[in-house]
Amino acid sequence: MKLLEDDAFDWHKHAMQPEVSKIVPMSKDPKAIIDTFYGDQHRVGTFFPWRKAEDVDLRIRKGEVSVYAGVNGNWKSMVTSQIALHLMNNSEKVLMASFEMLPEKTMKRMVRQALGTDMPTINYLNRFLHWTDNKGLIYSHYGRCSAKKVLAVCRYAAEVKGVQHVFIDSLMKVIDNVDDYSGQKLFIEDLCTVAQSTGLHIHLVAHARKGMAETDRIDKFSIKGASEIGDQADNVYLCQRNIQKERRAQLPVVPEEDAALPDFFFTVSKQRDGEFQGTLGLYWNSQSLCLVDSPKGSFPCIWLGDDLGGT
């Protein structure tokens, strides 16, 4: 996966907000409307990486903004990394903009998720990195990044590099003051404008407030910051570990029924262009750092040859 660095492009050139509001006849683009019903997978959307998502027709559509919210330590970044890898494996180009992790750490996690083990061979690593060359980019920027620059990077990625999905991790590294409601509102507005004008799907990681207890379930009103974060996003997904199950796993005798209970709740709290709202119960595969459909399920490896794991 290639690096996208600040000195590799003139981001000021892409800082201009495009005009997207036009008054046109309703019949101006009939094909675009027909494609929302009968278009190919890319236009209609790509399924999330779980069979349960297909069962409820849960898709990732172009030109939208999705917010993934959760309390610290509830696998938000892990989930979005798995989703990005799944999109790449479906021939969609992604840009990872993780301001909380160095690029090599991001790639280490993606390699493990692709292979399903923490012991890849050097041969596999080289082949995997070559496999990513035309499928993904990483924005090599660690720490706080201004909203203006993030928006310019999104436009550049879409217009010059042909990127279809941008993953921003996280909102607090762009608007670092949790009480800056105006800044958060404007940033979400601008993300939506960029998504609509370029066709990008922008995936934004946000934090949620802790409840009275660690086991309290969160909702879309738990997102830290301005209410417009959830109001203006096209989709809001809540990420939450099953802490109660984890605690019972430390008991001398673990209840038998716990094996069937999910390890993780992926809740669709809002979906502007989809009918499903509800929770997918998923299971943690510790070897691959992936969430899977069943207690003994495994994430399908990205096949690059016979020499996959080991020392």
N, C-alpha and C positions, 0 to 999 in steps of 0.2 A: 504494500500500500504506500503510495507516494505522499510526501509531505507537501503541504501548502503553507508557505511561510510569508510573513509580512512583506519581505523585500522581493518576493517572486511576482508581485503584481501591484498595479497602482490602484489601491483600494479606494482612494478619493474619487477616481473616475466612476466608480460604481456606487457612490454615496447618494446620488440624486434619486429622490423618490419618484417613480414613474406615475403618470396619470392613468388611472384605470377606470375612472367613472366616465362613461360615455352614454349618450342617449341614442339608442339604436332601435330599429324595429324588432319586435319579438321574434319574427321569422328570419332574422338575419343569418343565423347559423344553424339550420335544421339538423345537420349531421352531428354537431356537438350535443344536441339534445337527444337525438336517437341513440348516440353512443352511451349516454348515461344509463340507458336501459339494455342495449344490445351490443355495446362496444367490446373490444378485446379486454383481456384481464388487466392490462396496464391502465386502461381508461376507467374501467369499472372499479378496479382496486385489487390489490394483492392481499390474500388472507394472512392473518397473523400466523406465527409458526406453531400452531397447535391444531389438532384435529377438532377440538372443541370449538375453536373459532370458526371453522368451516360449518359446523353444525348450526351455528346461529348467524352465519353470513357476516362475520365480523372482518372488515377489510380496511386496508390502508389506501386511501384515495389521493390522487394528485390534487394539488392546489389547496391543501388544508393545513391547519395547525393543530397539533395534538399536544396536550399537556399530560405528563406522567408525574403524578404527585405521590409523595409518601414521606413518612417520618424517617430521619436518619437511620441507616442500617437496615432498611427494608428492601434492598436489592433493586432500586430504581435503575441504577447504572448498569447492573448486570442484565436486567431485562431488556433495556434498550440496546445493549451490545448484542444480545442474542437476536433481537429483531433486525438490527442492521445486517448482521451476518446472513440471516434468512433472506433478506431482500437482495443482497449481493448474489446469493446462490440462485436467485430467481431473475438474474440478469438485469437488476436495477442498480444504478450507480449511487453511492452514498458518500457523504462527507461527514467525518466525525470531528466535532469541535468540542473536545472535552477539556475544560479549563481547570479541572480538578485533578487530572492525571497527565503525566508525561506520555508522549506518543508511544514509547516502547512498552509502557505498562498497559496501555490500551490494547496494543497488538498482542501482548502476552496473553491477555484474557481472551481475545478473539481466537487466537490459535488453540487455546485449551477448549473453547466452546466448539470449534470446528472439528477437532480431533476426538474429543471425549476423554482425554487423559492429560495429566500434568507432566508427562514425560515424552514429548515429541523428539524424534530424531532430528539431527541437523539437516538431513536430507529432506525430511518433511517440512521443516521450517522454511527452507529455501524454496521448495515447490509451492508452499502456501503463499509466501510473499509474492512470488511470480504470478500466482493465480489472482491475487488482488489488484494487479497493476492496472487493469482496465475496468475495475469494479468499484474502486474506492479511493478516497483521499483522506488525509488527516490534516487538520489545521494545526500547525505546530505553534501553539500559543498556550502558555501556562499562566494561570492567575487571572486577575480581573481583566475584562475586555469591554471596551465601550460599546454601547448599543449601536452607535453609528457605524462602527467598524464591523460588528457582527452582521448587521443588515447588508453592508457592502460585500462582505464575504459571501453571504447567501446569494446575492445577485450575481456576483462573479462566478461562483460555483455552477449556477444554473445556466448562465448565458454563455460562458466561455468554456467551461469544463464538462458540460452536459450532465451535471449531477441532478438526480431526481429526488433525493432525500438528504436533508441536513439534520444532524443530531446535535443539539446544543445542551451541554451539561456543565453548568446548570444556570438557572435564572439568577441566582444570588451572586454569580460571578459577573453578571452583566449589570444588574441593578442591585448593588450590594447593601443598600439601606432598606431593610424590610418595611420601613414606614414611608418609603418614597412611592406612595400610591400613584401619583401623577406620572412618574417615570415608568413604572410598571405598566400602567394603562397605555401610555403612548407606545411603549416597546411592543406590547401584544398587538396593538392596532397596526403598527408598521409590519410586524411579522405576517399578519393576515394579508396585508396589501402585497407584500413580496410573494407570498405563496400563490395568491390569485393571479398576479401579473406574470409570474414565471412558470407556474405549474408545479413548483416544488411542493413536497410534503415536508413541513418543518416539525420536528419532534423536539419538544422542550421539556427538560427535567426541572421540576419545581419541588420545593419542600413543603411539608405539611406540619401543622402545629401538633404537638403532643397532647393527648387527652389527659384526663385525670389519672388514668392508669395506662400502662404500656399495652394492655390488652384491648383497650377501647378501639372500636372500629372507626375509621375516618370516613368522611364524605367530601363532596366537592367544596363545601364551605370550610373545610379544614385547611385549604391551601393558604400558605403564609402570604400576606400582602393584599393587594387590591382585589376586590371582588371581580373586577373586569378580567382578571387572568382566566378564570373559569367561564365568565360570561361571554367573552369574545372568542375564545378558542372553539374550533369546530368539534373537538373531541377532548374529553377529560377521562383519563384512566388512573385509577387509584391502585397503588402497590402496597401490599401489607402481608407480612409474614404471620403465620399462625403461632403466635407466641405461647398461647395456652398449651398447644400440642408440644411445643419445644420444652416447656417447663415440665410437663408430665413425663417426657422422655427421660428425665433425670431421676425419676422415682425408682425405688427398688423393684416395684412391679408396675409395668406399663400396661394400661388397659388395652385389651386385644382390639377393640373397635377403633383405636387410634390409628392403626395402620391404614385404614381406608379414608381417614380424614385428610383433607388437603394440607400441604405445607405452606401454601401461598394463595392469597386471594387477589386475582386480577379483576378489578371491578370497573365496568364500563358505566361511568356516572353520567356521561353526556355523549351523544353521538348525533350531530346535526343532520347528517345525510344517511343515517342508518336506523333501523328499527329496534335493534337489540339494546336494552339496558339491563344490566344484571352482573353477576359475578361468575367468573370461571375459576373453579378450584383446581390448582395445579400442584405438581409435586417436584421436590428439589432433587436434582441429580448432582450430587456433590463432586463426582469425578469430572464432569464436563462443565460445571457451573451453569447448568441450564435448567429451565423449568420445563416439565414434561407432562403429558396427559394422564399418566397412571402411576401408581406407587412404584412399579418396577420398570417404568418406561425409560427409554434412552433417547437422546437427541440424535437424529440421523447425522452421521459424520459426513463431511465434505470429502468425497473420494478423490484422492490424488495419486493413488498407486498402492503397491503392496507394503512398502516400508513406511509404516505410520508411526508406531510408538516404540518405546524402549530407549535404552541408553546407547 
